[in-house]
Amino acid sequence: MKNTIYLLMAILTLGLLSCEKDEPGGTATESVAGEWYVSFSMIDSDGDTTNAADLVGVGWFDAEKGIIRTFNTAANVPDKMFISDMTVFGDGIKGSSSISPYLCFQIPVDVNQETGTFSTANNDFVTNLEENLGYDPEDGWTEEEHYAKVKIVNGKITKDGGKQNNGSPDDSIEFDIYFDNNYDVLAGEFESYFGVKIDHYHVKGIRYSGLTEND
């Protein structure tokens, strides 16, 4: 009987240790990871700002605001993270929100967690992991698979840098995002229809709280 009790205790102990081991811990980029409620503004070639959704309305942009996500890479190192628009249009991370099928992106960035700053490596263009609808200035819209190159600069996550609609302080995020000119995403169409030559987009927002009152 004693042997049976000892055996049961040993199995129970091993089970508890196993459970302990499997408990998920924080990632290496925990302080800058999360979901963000953001808006996109277009910056034209003169440096002027236009709210993208105000200009083109529903159809080209699904909403004035959308959710993006920052998360650790597979290597789980403290100075790299992914940033994604959580697009439902491409083949990458699927999410609950998207700004537009023309601005899909998921790319790795360098991050400094002490300062909250981030950008693509060497402030240069990197290959996008999400597929965009493309616009070729010569051929118009194309169904051809297009993974634009994307550059992010001036990225900054600020602790308690913003306020939710309910008045509570929360972390803010902002950055400038550029799409390469091989397929100038939307630029030809915007210039043709609205006389606006897009240079890049400015993205700004706050941590997504999940509360309806903050939407």
Helices and strands as residue ranges (DSSP letters): H 2-22, E 34-44, E 49-51, H 52-56, E 65-72, E 80-84, E 106-112, E 117-119, G 121-123, E 126-127, E 134-136, E 140-142, E 149-163, E 169-179, H 187-194, E 198-207, G 212-214
